[in-house]
Amino acid sequence: MSYQGVIEKYRKYLPVRDETPVITLLEGNTPLIKADNLASSLGVKFGLFLKYEGMNPTGSFKDRGMTVAVSRAKEKGAQAVICASTGNTAASASAYAARAGMRCIVVIPEGAIALGKLSQSLIHNAHVIAISGNFDQALNLVKGIVEKYPVTLVNSLNPDRIEGQKTASFEILDVLGKPPDYQFMPVGNAGNITAYWQGYKEAVSRYTFNVSRLPKMMGFQAEGSAPIVKGHSIDQPRTIATAIRIGNPASWKRAEKARDESGGVIDTVTDEEIIEAYKLLAKTEGIFVEPASAASVAGLKKYIGNGFFHKKEGQRNTAITVVCILTGHGLKDPDCAIKNIEKPRVVKPELSAVVREMAL
């Protein structure tokens, strides 16, 4: 049987009805990749897996929630959807709106969205409006618009988004046959950590195996954009990882709840640590991600380095399972790769010159 997308696969766990028009691009079913090379590079022997959400149709995890949000909006008769975005939400909303035959309006912070993501919204014929402000101001604007005009908000404040995104938890459980011990992931607007934790909690009644030990949710914000860690909103968040450059997360309290209920953490990583992890993923596992995705691996590397697993797990260290969430594909932000690689040398079109360069 062919794959049908997250709504059909997990229909009974989602807020859809028989009459709900399913707007899908066959999202979900993303690979959970065993990362032995990365584990070896990090000097650990535990089971390390990478949930590569960049393999969704528009290249990010946002598609999971967007299929539900746009399907439900279509069911209710909406003619248009709207979102504020640093890029991935905009790309996803515009694609699913196009699929549904609906208008899509996107409000973005000027100069703060990677070109790969902006191009997606534009090619899908979204109406993109740039403001001379940040993401948090953009979100406040669209929240005000939906209160006065007949458009549906598809940011993660929309509960249908969270419902769709929780299906990633189900997929991890389907593959592993049990919950991981730890889940490392980026935190920006904080809807994703909220959704995963909701999915794991719902899995207690969904699965027959013992899920009494749910994963500890280990979330990481960029150091220059870490309002949850610092305990206050940030007016001018700064980080190379544009997808998590958010100063006042919409799901702040729910993210803290996920952290506290799971016994996990929300911590910071520097831009330098993010880029190091970004390059390490590509070099060791052949996986190309956008910078924000690498925050999960940067966080893992940081916690391996500070002895966290030895202190927490002791002799059980090698028996634990860790999943890192990779939220978006590297082609979302090709400029970052170009800026962080060594350019190829140019040699004469001669066999001897090429062989010398090969250093064989």
C-alpha positions in Angstrom: 0.0 0.0 0.0 1.4 3.4 -1.0 2.1 6.1 1.7 -0.7 8.6 2.1 0.6 11.3 4.3 0.3 11.9 8.1 -3.5 12.5 8.1 -4.3 9.2 6.6 -1.7 7.3 8.5 -2.6 8.7 11.9 -6.2 9.9 11.2 -7.7 8.6 14.4 -5.2 10.6 16.5 -5.9 13.9 14.6 -8.7 16.4 14.7 -10.1 15.5 11.3 -13.5 14.1 10.2 -14.7 11.9 7.3 -15.7 15.1 5.5 -12.4 16.9 6.1 -10.8 17.6 2.7 -7.3 16.2 3.0 -4.7 18.6 1.6 -1.5 16.6 1.4 1.8 16.5 -0.3 2.5 13.1 1.2 4.4 14.6 4.1 5.9 12.6 6.9 7.5 9.2 6.8 10.9 10.9 7.1 13.9 8.7 7.8 15.3 7.9 11.3 18.9 7.4 10.4 21.3 5.5 12.7 24.3 7.8 13.0 27.2 5.5 13.9 29.8 7.7 12.2 28.7 10.8 14.1 28.6 8.8 17.4 32.1 7.6 16.8 33.3 11.2 16.0 31.7 12.4 19.2 33.3 9.6 21.2 30.2 7.9 22.4 28.9 4.3 22.0 25.2 4.8 22.7 22.5 4.4 20.0 22.4 7.7 18.1 19.7 8.5 15.6 18.8 11.4 13.4 15.2 12.3 12.5 15.8 14.0 9.2 12.7 16.2 8.8 14.4 18.0 5.8 13.0 15.2 3.7 9.4 16.5 4.0 7.9 18.0 0.7 8.9 21.6 1.3 12.1 20.7 3.1 11.1 21.1 6.8 9.1 19.7 9.7 6.4 22.4 9.2 4.6 20.3 6.6 3.4 17.9 9.2 1.3 20.6 10.9 0.5 22.5 7.8 -1.4 19.5 6.2 -3.7 19.5 9.2 -4.0 23.2 9.5 -4.8 23.9 5.8 -7.1 20.9 5.6 -9.1 22.1 8.6 -9.2 25.7 7.2 -10.5 24.4 3.9 -13.1 22.3 5.7 -14.3 25.5 7.5 -14.6 27.4 4.2 -11.6 29.6 4.5 -10.5 31.3 1.3 -7.1 32.5 2.6 -4.4 31.6 5.2 -1.8 33.9 6.8 1.4 33.5 8.7 4.3 35.3 10.1 7.5 33.5 9.3 11.3 33.4 9.4 11.0 31.2 6.3 9.9 27.5 6.8 6.4 28.2 7.9 6.0 30.6 4.9 7.3 28.0 2.5 5.1 25.3 3.8 1.9 27.4 4.1 2.3 28.7 0.6 2.7 25.2 -0.9 -0.2 23.7 0.9 -2.4 26.8 0.2 -1.5 26.4 -3.5 -2.5 22.7 -3.3 -5.8 23.7 -1.7 -6.6 26.5 -4.2 -6.4 29.1 -1.4 -4.6 32.5 -1.1 -1.6 32.6 1.2 -0.4 35.8 2.8 3.1 35.8 4.4 4.5 38.5 6.6 8.3 38.3 7.1 11.0 40.4 8.8 12.9 42.2 6.1 16.4 40.8 5.5 15.9 38.0 8.0 14.8 35.1 5.8 17.1 32.8 3.9 16.8 33.1 0.1 16.0 29.4 -0.4 12.9 29.8 1.8 11.8 33.1 0.3 12.0 31.7 -3.2 9.7 28.8 -2.2 7.0 31.2 -1.0 7.3 33.4 -4.1 7.2 30.5 -6.6 4.0 29.2 -4.9 2.4 32.6 -5.6 2.1 33.7 -2.0 1.6 37.4 -1.3 4.8 38.1 0.6 4.9 41.3 2.7 8.2 42.3 4.3 8.2 44.6 7.4 11.0 46.7 8.8 10.9 44.8 12.1 11.5 41.3 13.6 9.5 38.1 13.6 7.8 38.8 16.9 6.4 42.1 15.4 5.3 40.2 12.3 3.5 37.6 14.4 1.7 40.4 16.4 0.6 41.9 13.2 -0.9 38.7 11.8 -2.6 38.0 15.1 -4.3 41.4 14.8 -5.3 40.8 11.2 -7.1 37.5 11.9 -9.2 39.1 14.6 -10.6 41.6 12.0 -10.5 39.9 8.6 -11.6 36.5 7.2 -8.2 34.8 7.0 -7.0 31.8 9.0 -3.8 31.9 11.0 -1.5 28.9 10.3 1.3 29.7 12.7 1.9 27.2 15.5 -0.6 29.2 17.7 -3.1 27.3 15.6 -3.7 24.0 17.6 -4.1 22.1 14.3 -0.4 22.7 13.6 0.7 21.1 16.9 -1.6 18.2 16.2 0.0 17.5 12.9 3.6 18.0 14.2 3.1 15.4 17.0 3.1 12.7 14.3 6.9 12.8 14.2 6.8 11.3 17.7 4.7 8.4 16.5 7.1 7.7 13.6 10.1 7.6 16.0 8.2 5.1 18.2 7.1 3.1 15.1 10.8 2.7 14.1 12.5 2.2 17.4 9.7 0.2 19.0 10.2 2.2 22.2 10.7 5.8 23.2 14.3 7.2 23.1 15.9 8.1 26.4 16.8 11.6 25.2 15.6 13.8 22.4 17.8 16.7 21.4 16.2 19.5 19.2 16.3 23.1 18.2 13.9 25.6 19.9 12.8 28.7 18.1 9.1 29.5 18.4 8.9 26.4 20.6 5.9 24.8 18.8 7.9 21.7 17.8 9.2 20.7 21.3 5.6 21.2 22.4 4.3 19.0 19.7 6.8 16.2 20.2 6.1 16.1 23.9 2.3 16.0 23.3 2.8 13.1 20.9 4.9 11.1 23.4 2.4 11.6 26.1 -0.5 10.5 23.9 1.6 7.4 23.0 1.1 6.1 26.5 -2.4 5.0 25.5 -1.6 4.3 21.8 1.2 1.8 22.2 1.1 -1.6 23.9 4.8 -1.6 25.0 6.0 0.1 28.2 6.2 3.8 27.6 6.4 4.8 31.3 9.9 6.2 30.7 9.3 8.9 28.1 12.2 10.8 26.6 13.9 13.7 28.3 13.3 16.7 26.0 16.6 18.5 25.4 15.9 21.8 23.7 18.5 24.3 22.4 18.2 27.9 21.5 20.9 30.0 19.8 22.9 32.0 22.4 21.9 35.3 20.8 18.3 34.3 20.6 17.5 32.5 23.9 14.6 34.2 25.6 13.4 31.0 27.4 16.9 30.4 28.8 17.4 34.0 29.8 13.9 34.4 31.2 12.8 37.4 29.2 12.0 38.4 25.6 14.7 39.7 23.4 14.0 42.7 21.2 16.8 42.1 18.7 17.5 38.4 18.6 20.7 37.5 16.7 21.9 34.2 15.3 23.1 32.7 12.0 20.3 30.2 12.4 17.5 32.2 11.0 14.8 29.6 11.7 15.3 30.0 15.4 15.9 33.8 15.5 12.9 34.5 17.6 12.8 36.7 20.7 9.4 35.9 22.1 8.3 32.4 21.4 4.6 31.8 20.9 4.8 28.4 22.7 7.1 29.6 25.5 5.1 28.3 28.4 4.3 25.0 26.7 7.9 24.4 25.9 8.8 25.0 29.6 6.1 22.5 30.5 7.6 19.9 28.1 11.0 20.5 29.6 9.8 20.2 33.2 7.5 17.3 32.8 10.1 15.3 30.9 13.0 16.1 33.2 14.9 17.7 30.3 16.5 21.1 29.7 16.3 24.1 27.5 19.8 25.5 27.0 21.9 27.5 24.6 24.5 26.8 21.9 26.7 29.4 20.2 26.7 30.2 16.5 30.2 28.8 16.3 29.0 25.5 17.9 26.0 25.4 15.5 28.3 25.8 12.4 30.7 23.2 13.8 27.9 20.7 14.1 26.4 21.7 10.7 29.7 20.8 9.0 30.2 17.7 11.2 26.8 16.3 10.1 27.7 16.8 6.4 31.2 15.3 6.8 30.4 12.2 8.9 26.9 11.2 7.8 26.4 12.9 4.4 23.4 14.8 5.8 22.9 18.5 4.7 20.8 20.6 7.1 20.0 24.2 7.5 21.9 25.9 10.4 19.0 25.8 12.9 18.8 22.0 12.5 22.4 21.6 13.7 21.5 23.2 17.1 20.3 19.7 18.2 23.7 18.1 17.4 25.6 21.1 18.8 23.6 20.7 22.0 24.4 17.0 22.1 28.1 17.7 21.6 28.0 20.2 24.4 26.4 17.8 26.8 28.8 15.0 25.9 31.6 17.4 26.5 30.4 18.4 30.0 30.0 14.8 31.1 26.2 14.9 31.3 25.7 11.4 30.2 28.3 9.9 32.4 26.8 11.7 35.5 23.2 10.9 34.6 23.6 7.4 33.1 26.8 5.9 34.6 27.2 2.3 33.6 24.0 2.4 31.5 25.7 4.9 29.1 26.1 2.5 26.2 22.6 1.2 26.5 20.8 4.5 26.1 19.2 5.8 22.9 19.4 9.4 21.7 17.5 11.0 18.9 18.5 14.4 17.4 15.8 16.2 15.4 17.1 17.8 12.1 14.3 20.2 11.3 15.2 21.5 7.8 17.1 20.7 4.6 20.4 22.5 3.9 19.2 23.8 0.6 16.9 26.1 2.6 20.0 28.3 3.2 22.6 27.6 0.6 24.4 30.9 1.4 25.4 29.5 4.8 27.1 26.5 3.2 28.9 28.7 0.6 30.2 31.0 3.3 31.6 28.1 5.4 33.3 25.9 2.8 36.7 26.1 1.2 36.4 27.0 -2.4 37.9 24.5 -4.9 41.3 25.4 -6.5 41.5 25.9 -10.2 44.2 24.0 -12.1 45.1 23.5 -15.7 43.0 21.1 -17.8 45.9 18.5 -17.7 46.1 15.0 -16.3 49.3 15.7 -14.3 47.8 18.9 -12.8 44.6 17.1 -11.7 46.6 14.2 -10.3 48.9 16.5 -8.3 45.8 18.2 -6.9 44.4 14.9 -5.9 47.5 14.2 -3.9 47.6 10.6 -4.8 
